[in-house]
Amino acid sequence: MASEQFDRVAVALGTLNTNVVANATVTARPGQIVPSAGTLASVTVNTTTSGQNILVAGVASQAVRLYGLELWANGSNGISILSGTTGGTTLWPLHNYLANSGVILDLRADPWFTGTALAAAASNAFILDLTGSGQVTGILYYTQAP
């Protein structure tokens, strides 16, 4: 099996911190394509802002693909994931979380959100939409490429 090693870099809502925090390894199954080393980026989530929080800004002619996600609601909160701008396309419908609960989409070789119906379309932002004001923390692993 092929395997790629990626550096995990902490990013606080768009501010780049170039310190390597840890390493993440993605193992490919036969026929899978693994992102090239160095192309997998991460964003650290830490917000209490209700409404739409842009986690990855849109870049012209590039699509965001999510490869892993960990989110924890420290207070009751509704969470959905959107692509685009305000009121954008829903990638993940509203899920309601009780305090101290969360979700993990494990790091893998195939993106969780891909294809015409689920990929963050080219030039669109990747947005975390919250219905409550409880703190939400976590990390997402993604690529941004044509």
PyMOL commands that place a pseudoatom at each C-alpha (Angstrom):
pseudoatom trace, name=CA, resn=MET, resi=1, chain=A, elem=C, hetatm=0, pos=[0.000, 0.000, 0.000]
pseudoatom trace, name=CA, resn=ALA, resi=2, chain=A, elem=C, hetatm=0, pos=[1.157, 3.505, -0.822]
pseudoatom trace, name=CA, resn=SER, resi=3, chain=A, elem=C, hetatm=0, pos=[1.443, 5.958, 2.022]
pseudoatom trace, name=CA, resn=GLU, resi=4, chain=A, elem=C, hetatm=0, pos=[2.052, 9.707, 2.185]
pseudoatom trace, name=CA, resn=GLN, resi=5, chain=A, elem=C, hetatm=0, pos=[3.262, 11.708, 5.191]
pseudoatom trace, name=CA, resn=PHE, resi=6, chain=A, elem=C, hetatm=0, pos=[1.838, 15.204, 5.756]
pseudoatom trace, name=CA, resn=ASP, resi=7, chain=A, elem=C, hetatm=0, pos=[2.904, 17.930, 8.142]
pseudoatom trace, name=CA, resn=ARG, resi=8, chain=A, elem=C, hetatm=0, pos=[0.035, 19.267, 10.268]
pseudoatom trace, name=CA, resn=VAL, resi=9, chain=A, elem=C, hetatm=0, pos=[0.160, 23.052, 10.510]
pseudoatom trace, name=CA, resn=ALA, resi=10, chain=A, elem=C, hetatm=0, pos=[-2.039, 24.980, 12.936]
pseudoatom trace, name=CA, resn=VAL, resi=11, chain=A, elem=C, hetatm=0, pos=[-4.090, 27.773, 11.378]
pseudoatom trace, name=CA, resn=ALA, resi=12, chain=A, elem=C, hetatm=0, pos=[-6.319, 30.008, 13.503]
pseudoatom trace, name=CA, resn=LEU, resi=13, chain=A, elem=C, hetatm=0, pos=[-9.138, 31.185, 11.205]
pseudoatom trace, name=CA, resn=GLY, resi=14, chain=A, elem=C, hetatm=0, pos=[-6.880, 32.200, 8.355]
pseudoatom trace, name=CA, resn=THR, resi=15, chain=A, elem=C, hetatm=0, pos=[-3.706, 33.162, 10.242]
pseudoatom trace, name=CA, resn=LEU, resi=16, chain=A, elem=C, hetatm=0, pos=[-0.844, 30.878, 9.258]
pseudoatom trace, name=CA, resn=ASN, resi=17, chain=A, elem=C, hetatm=0, pos=[1.320, 29.436, 12.012]
pseudoatom trace, name=CA, resn=THR, resi=18, chain=A, elem=C, hetatm=0, pos=[4.231, 27.657, 10.365]
pseudoatom trace, name=CA, resn=ASN, resi=19, chain=A, elem=C, hetatm=0, pos=[5.156, 25.547, 13.404]
pseudoatom trace, name=CA, resn=VAL, resi=20, chain=A, elem=C, hetatm=0, pos=[4.709, 21.841, 12.702]
pseudoatom trace, name=CA, resn=VAL, resi=21, chain=A, elem=C, hetatm=0, pos=[2.383, 20.463, 15.375]
pseudoatom trace, name=CA, resn=ALA, resi=22, chain=A, elem=C, hetatm=0, pos=[2.269, 16.770, 14.474]
pseudoatom trace, name=CA, resn=ASN, resi=23, chain=A, elem=C, hetatm=0, pos=[2.260, 14.426, 11.496]
pseudoatom trace, name=CA, resn=ALA, resi=24, chain=A, elem=C, hetatm=0, pos=[-0.691, 12.811, 9.767]
pseudoatom trace, name=CA, resn=THR, resi=25, chain=A, elem=C, hetatm=0, pos=[-0.388, 9.742, 7.536]
pseudoatom trace, name=CA, resn=VAL, resi=26, chain=A, elem=C, hetatm=0, pos=[-2.885, 8.770, 4.851]
pseudoatom trace, name=CA, resn=THR, resi=27, chain=A, elem=C, hetatm=0, pos=[-2.693, 5.209, 3.510]
pseudoatom trace, name=CA, resn=ALA, resi=28, chain=A, elem=C, hetatm=0, pos=[-4.101, 4.519, 0.048]
pseudoatom trace, name=CA, resn=ARG, resi=29, chain=A, elem=C, hetatm=0, pos=[-6.018, 1.407, -0.904]
pseudoatom trace, name=CA, resn=PRO, resi=30, chain=A, elem=C, hetatm=0, pos=[-5.447, -0.013, -4.421]
pseudoatom trace, name=CA, resn=GLY, resi=31, chain=A, elem=C, hetatm=0, pos=[-6.728, 2.426, -7.037]
pseudoatom trace, name=CA, resn=GLN, resi=32, chain=A, elem=C, hetatm=0, pos=[-6.897, 5.420, -4.688]
pseudoatom trace, name=CA, resn=ILE, resi=33, chain=A, elem=C, hetatm=0, pos=[-5.100, 8.685, -5.294]
pseudoatom trace, name=CA, resn=VAL, resi=34, chain=A, elem=C, hetatm=0, pos=[-3.444, 10.228, -2.241]
pseudoatom trace, name=CA, resn=PRO, resi=35, chain=A, elem=C, hetatm=0, pos=[-2.771, 13.986, -2.218]
pseudoatom trace, name=CA, resn=SER, resi=36, chain=A, elem=C, hetatm=0, pos=[0.913, 14.729, -2.809]
pseudoatom trace, name=CA, resn=ALA, resi=37, chain=A, elem=C, hetatm=0, pos=[2.980, 15.380, 0.306]
pseudoatom trace, name=CA, resn=GLY, resi=38, chain=A, elem=C, hetatm=0, pos=[2.792, 19.031, 1.207]
pseudoatom trace, name=CA, resn=THR, resi=39, chain=A, elem=C, hetatm=0, pos=[-0.603, 19.636, -0.408]
pseudoatom trace, name=CA, resn=LEU, resi=40, chain=A, elem=C, hetatm=0, pos=[-2.771, 18.638, 2.572]
pseudoatom trace, name=CA, resn=ALA, resi=41, chain=A, elem=C, hetatm=0, pos=[-3.481, 21.713, 4.701]
pseudoatom trace, name=CA, resn=SER, resi=42, chain=A, elem=C, hetatm=0, pos=[-5.307, 22.079, 8.002]
pseudoatom trace, name=CA, resn=VAL, resi=43, chain=A, elem=C, hetatm=0, pos=[-7.393, 24.706, 9.754]
pseudoatom trace, name=CA, resn=THR, resi=44, chain=A, elem=C, hetatm=0, pos=[-7.905, 24.769, 13.524]
pseudoatom trace, name=CA, resn=VAL, resi=45, chain=A, elem=C, hetatm=0, pos=[-11.485, 25.612, 14.493]
pseudoatom trace, name=CA, resn=ASN, resi=46, chain=A, elem=C, hetatm=0, pos=[-12.141, 27.604, 17.676]
pseudoatom trace, name=CA, resn=THR, resi=47, chain=A, elem=C, hetatm=0, pos=[-15.222, 29.826, 17.517]
pseudoatom trace, name=CA, resn=THR, resi=48, chain=A, elem=C, hetatm=0, pos=[-18.289, 30.911, 19.471]
pseudoatom trace, name=CA, resn=THR, resi=49, chain=A, elem=C, hetatm=0, pos=[-19.692, 32.994, 16.607]
pseudoatom trace, name=CA, resn=SER, resi=50, chain=A, elem=C, hetatm=0, pos=[-23.220, 32.033, 15.613]
pseudoatom trace, name=CA, resn=GLY, resi=51, chain=A, elem=C, hetatm=0, pos=[-23.866, 32.118, 11.873]
pseudoatom trace, name=CA, resn=GLN, resi=52, chain=A, elem=C, hetatm=0, pos=[-21.493, 31.501, 9.004]
pseudoatom trace, name=CA, resn=ASN, resi=53, chain=A, elem=C, hetatm=0, pos=[-17.765, 31.148, 9.755]
pseudoatom trace, name=CA, resn=ILE, resi=54, chain=A, elem=C, hetatm=0, pos=[-15.474, 30.965, 6.718]
pseudoatom trace, name=CA, resn=LEU, resi=55, chain=A, elem=C, hetatm=0, pos=[-12.879, 28.276, 7.440]
pseudoatom trace, name=CA, resn=VAL, resi=56, chain=A, elem=C, hetatm=0, pos=[-11.212, 28.231, 4.007]
pseudoatom trace, name=CA, resn=ALA, resi=57, chain=A, elem=C, hetatm=0, pos=[-11.502, 31.307, 1.793]
pseudoatom trace, name=CA, resn=GLY, resi=58, chain=A, elem=C, hetatm=0, pos=[-12.398, 30.789, -1.847]
pseudoatom trace, name=CA, resn=VAL, resi=59, chain=A, elem=C, hetatm=0, pos=[-9.587, 31.071, -4.407]
pseudoatom trace, name=CA, resn=ALA, resi=60, chain=A, elem=C, hetatm=0, pos=[-10.303, 31.672, -8.098]
pseudoatom trace, name=CA, resn=SER, resi=61, chain=A, elem=C, hetatm=0, pos=[-10.505, 28.433, -10.127]
pseudoatom trace, name=CA, resn=GLN, resi=62, chain=A, elem=C, hetatm=0, pos=[-9.704, 26.218, -7.093]
pseudoatom trace, name=CA, resn=ALA, resi=63, chain=A, elem=C, hetatm=0, pos=[-11.975, 23.772, -5.249]
pseudoatom trace, name=CA, resn=VAL, resi=64, chain=A, elem=C, hetatm=0, pos=[-11.757, 22.813, -1.569]
pseudoatom trace, name=CA, resn=ARG, resi=65, chain=A, elem=C, hetatm=0, pos=[-11.841, 19.064, -0.827]
pseudoatom trace, name=CA, resn=LEU, resi=66, chain=A, elem=C, hetatm=0, pos=[-12.260, 17.859, 2.742]
pseudoatom trace, name=CA, resn=TYR, resi=67, chain=A, elem=C, hetatm=0, pos=[-10.138, 14.818, 3.746]
pseudoatom trace, name=CA, resn=GLY, resi=68, chain=A, elem=C, hetatm=0, pos=[-10.712, 14.795, 7.506]
pseudoatom trace, name=CA, resn=LEU, resi=69, chain=A, elem=C, hetatm=0, pos=[-12.704, 16.657, 10.152]
pseudoatom trace, name=CA, resn=GLU, resi=70, chain=A, elem=C, hetatm=0, pos=[-13.021, 16.732, 13.932]
pseudoatom trace, name=CA, resn=LEU, resi=71, chain=A, elem=C, hetatm=0, pos=[-15.570, 19.064, 15.554]
pseudoatom trace, name=CA, resn=TRP, resi=72, chain=A, elem=C, hetatm=0, pos=[-16.600, 19.339, 19.216]
pseudoatom trace, name=CA, resn=ALA, resi=73, chain=A, elem=C, hetatm=0, pos=[-19.465, 21.411, 20.581]
pseudoatom trace, name=CA, resn=ASN, resi=74, chain=A, elem=C, hetatm=0, pos=[-18.688, 22.603, 24.106]
pseudoatom trace, name=CA, resn=GLY, resi=75, chain=A, elem=C, hetatm=0, pos=[-22.271, 23.896, 24.387]
pseudoatom trace, name=CA, resn=SER, resi=76, chain=A, elem=C, hetatm=0, pos=[-25.469, 22.865, 22.576]
pseudoatom trace, name=CA, resn=ASN, resi=77, chain=A, elem=C, hetatm=0, pos=[-25.135, 23.877, 18.950]
pseudoatom trace, name=CA, resn=GLY, resi=78, chain=A, elem=C, hetatm=0, pos=[-26.428, 23.134, 15.463]
pseudoatom trace, name=CA, resn=ILE, resi=79, chain=A, elem=C, hetatm=0, pos=[-23.672, 22.674, 12.869]
pseudoatom trace, name=CA, resn=SER, resi=80, chain=A, elem=C, hetatm=0, pos=[-23.850, 22.531, 9.078]
pseudoatom trace, name=CA, resn=ILE, resi=81, chain=A, elem=C, hetatm=0, pos=[-21.198, 22.881, 6.377]
pseudoatom trace, name=CA, resn=LEU, resi=82, chain=A, elem=C, hetatm=0, pos=[-21.683, 25.072, 3.309]
pseudoatom trace, name=CA, resn=SER, resi=83, chain=A, elem=C, hetatm=0, pos=[-19.835, 25.876, 0.109]
pseudoatom trace, name=CA, resn=GLY, resi=84, chain=A, elem=C, hetatm=0, pos=[-19.922, 29.306, -1.461]
pseudoatom trace, name=CA, resn=THR, resi=85, chain=A, elem=C, hetatm=0, pos=[-21.032, 32.571, 0.042]
pseudoatom trace, name=CA, resn=THR, resi=86, chain=A, elem=C, hetatm=0, pos=[-23.820, 33.593, 2.443]
pseudoatom trace, name=CA, resn=GLY, resi=87, chain=A, elem=C, hetatm=0, pos=[-26.632, 31.085, 2.026]
pseudoatom trace, name=CA, resn=GLY, resi=88, chain=A, elem=C, hetatm=0, pos=[-24.356, 28.860, -0.078]
pseudoatom trace, name=CA, resn=THR, resi=89, chain=A, elem=C, hetatm=0, pos=[-24.789, 25.250, -1.135]
pseudoatom trace, name=CA, resn=THR, resi=90, chain=A, elem=C, hetatm=0, pos=[-25.255, 22.822, 1.766]
pseudoatom trace, name=CA, resn=LEU, resi=91, chain=A, elem=C, hetatm=0, pos=[-22.546, 20.146, 1.810]
pseudoatom trace, name=CA, resn=TRP, resi=92, chain=A, elem=C, hetatm=0, pos=[-23.576, 18.711, 5.176]
pseudoatom trace, name=CA, resn=PRO, resi=93, chain=A, elem=C, hetatm=0, pos=[-27.075, 19.421, 6.497]
pseudoatom trace, name=CA, resn=LEU, resi=94, chain=A, elem=C, hetatm=0, pos=[-27.768, 20.709, 9.987]
pseudoatom trace, name=CA, resn=HIS, resi=95, chain=A, elem=C, hetatm=0, pos=[-26.779, 18.326, 12.802]
pseudoatom trace, name=CA, resn=ASN, resi=96, chain=A, elem=C, hetatm=0, pos=[-27.667, 19.245, 16.382]
pseudoatom trace, name=CA, resn=TYR, resi=97, chain=A, elem=C, hetatm=0, pos=[-25.109, 18.521, 19.107]
pseudoatom trace, name=CA, resn=LEU, resi=98, chain=A, elem=C, hetatm=0, pos=[-25.533, 18.495, 22.864]
pseudoatom trace, name=CA, resn=ALA, resi=99, chain=A, elem=C, hetatm=0, pos=[-22.836, 20.029, 25.059]
pseudoatom trace, name=CA, resn=ASN, resi=100, chain=A, elem=C, hetatm=0, pos=[-19.578, 18.052, 25.001]
pseudoatom trace, name=CA, resn=SER, resi=101, chain=A, elem=C, hetatm=0, pos=[-20.410, 16.055, 21.883]
pseudoatom trace, name=CA, resn=GLY, resi=102, chain=A, elem=C, hetatm=0, pos=[-18.969, 16.066, 18.403]
pseudoatom trace, name=CA, resn=VAL, resi=103, chain=A, elem=C, hetatm=0, pos=[-18.152, 14.290, 15.191]
pseudoatom trace, name=CA, resn=ILE, resi=104, chain=A, elem=C, hetatm=0, pos=[-15.047, 12.823, 13.552]
pseudoatom trace, name=CA, resn=LEU, resi=105, chain=A, elem=C, hetatm=0, pos=[-14.683, 12.196, 9.826]
pseudoatom trace, name=CA, resn=ASP, resi=106, chain=A, elem=C, hetatm=0, pos=[-11.442, 10.223, 9.826]
pseudoatom trace, name=CA, resn=LEU, resi=107, chain=A, elem=C, hetatm=0, pos=[-8.463, 11.290, 7.732]
pseudoatom trace, name=CA, resn=ARG, resi=108, chain=A, elem=C, hetatm=0, pos=[-8.519, 9.223, 4.561]
pseudoatom trace, name=CA, resn=ALA, resi=109, chain=A, elem=C, hetatm=0, pos=[-7.269, 9.078, 0.991]
pseudoatom trace, name=CA, resn=ASP, resi=110, chain=A, elem=C, hetatm=0, pos=[-10.632, 9.870, -0.639]
pseudoatom trace, name=CA, resn=PRO, resi=111, chain=A, elem=C, hetatm=0, pos=[-12.146, 13.263, 0.175]
pseudoatom trace, name=CA, resn=TRP, resi=112, chain=A, elem=C, hetatm=0, pos=[-15.337, 13.222, 2.236]
pseudoatom trace, name=CA, resn=PHE, resi=113, chain=A, elem=C, hetatm=0, pos=[-16.861, 15.934, 0.071]
pseudoatom trace, name=CA, resn=THR, resi=114, chain=A, elem=C, hetatm=0, pos=[-16.260, 15.418, -3.648]
pseudoatom trace, name=CA, resn=GLY, resi=115, chain=A, elem=C, hetatm=0, pos=[-18.150, 15.216, -6.940]
pseudoatom trace, name=CA, resn=THR, resi=116, chain=A, elem=C, hetatm=0, pos=[-20.575, 17.699, -8.459]
pseudoatom trace, name=CA, resn=ALA, resi=117, chain=A, elem=C, hetatm=0, pos=[-23.143, 17.493, -5.667]
pseudoatom trace, name=CA, resn=LEU, resi=118, chain=A, elem=C, hetatm=0, pos=[-20.765, 17.559, -2.695]
pseudoatom trace, name=CA, resn=ALA, resi=119, chain=A, elem=C, hetatm=0, pos=[-17.480, 19.272, -3.622]
pseudoatom trace, name=CA, resn=ALA, resi=120, chain=A, elem=C, hetatm=0, pos=[-16.880, 22.865, -2.667]
pseudoatom trace, name=CA, resn=ALA, resi=121, chain=A, elem=C, hetatm=0, pos=[-17.122, 24.258, -6.196]
pseudoatom trace, name=CA, resn=ALA, resi=122, chain=A, elem=C, hetatm=0, pos=[-14.205, 26.165, -7.695]
pseudoatom trace, name=CA, resn=SER, resi=123, chain=A, elem=C, hetatm=0, pos=[-13.727, 29.666, -6.247]
pseudoatom trace, name=CA, resn=ASN, resi=124, chain=A, elem=C, hetatm=0, pos=[-16.113, 28.998, -3.335]
pseudoatom trace, name=CA, resn=ALA, resi=125, chain=A, elem=C, hetatm=0, pos=[-15.330, 29.277, 0.368]
pseudoatom trace, name=CA, resn=PHE, resi=126, chain=A, elem=C, hetatm=0, pos=[-15.726, 26.378, 2.828]
pseudoatom trace, name=CA, resn=ILE, resi=127, chain=A, elem=C, hetatm=0, pos=[-18.099, 27.543, 5.589]
pseudoatom trace, name=CA, resn=LEU, resi=128, chain=A, elem=C, hetatm=0, pos=[-19.032, 26.262, 9.054]
pseudoatom trace, name=CA, resn=ASP, resi=129, chain=A, elem=C, hetatm=0, pos=[-22.561, 27.442, 9.914]
pseudoatom trace, name=CA, resn=LEU, resi=130, chain=A, elem=C, hetatm=0, pos=[-23.539, 27.465, 13.621]
pseudoatom trace, name=CA, resn=THR, resi=131, chain=A, elem=C, hetatm=0, pos=[-27.039, 27.963, 15.039]
pseudoatom trace, name=CA, resn=GLY, resi=132, chain=A, elem=C, hetatm=0, pos=[-25.936, 28.536, 18.650]
pseudoatom trace, name=CA, resn=SER, resi=133, chain=A, elem=C, hetatm=0, pos=[-23.297, 30.556, 20.442]
pseudoatom trace, name=CA, resn=GLY, resi=134, chain=A, elem=C, hetatm=0, pos=[-21.599, 27.686, 22.290]
pseudoatom trace, name=CA, resn=GLN, resi=135, chain=A, elem=C, hetatm=0, pos=[-17.904, 27.159, 21.593]
pseudoatom trace, name=CA, resn=VAL, resi=136, chain=A, elem=C, hetatm=0, pos=[-17.036, 24.814, 18.712]
pseudoatom trace, name=CA, resn=THR, resi=137, chain=A, elem=C, hetatm=0, pos=[-13.479, 23.511, 18.399]
pseudoatom trace, name=CA, resn=GLY, resi=138, chain=A, elem=C, hetatm=0, pos=[-11.726, 21.089, 16.097]
pseudoatom trace, name=CA, resn=ILE, resi=139, chain=A, elem=C, hetatm=0, pos=[-9.609, 20.754, 12.987]
pseudoatom trace, name=CA, resn=LEU, resi=140, chain=A, elem=C, hetatm=0, pos=[-10.198, 20.075, 9.318]
pseudoatom trace, name=CA, resn=TYR, resi=141, chain=A, elem=C, hetatm=0, pos=[-7.787, 18.663, 6.727]
pseudoatom trace, name=CA, resn=TYR, resi=142, chain=A, elem=C, hetatm=0, pos=[-8.252, 19.770, 3.146]
pseudoatom trace, name=CA, resn=THR, resi=143, chain=A, elem=C, hetatm=0, pos=[-6.724, 20.510, -0.229]
pseudoatom trace, name=CA, resn=GLN, resi=144, chain=A, elem=C, hetatm=0, pos=[-7.385, 23.532, -2.398]
pseudoatom trace, name=CA, resn=ALA, resi=145, chain=A, elem=C, hetatm=0, pos=[-6.566, 22.982, -6.043]
pseudoatom trace, name=CA, resn=PRO, resi=146, chain=A, elem=C, hetatm=0, pos=[-8.140, 23.147, -9.532]
for i in range(1, 146): cmd.bond("trace and resi %d" % i, "trace and resi %d" % (i + 1))
show_as sticks, trace
zoom trace
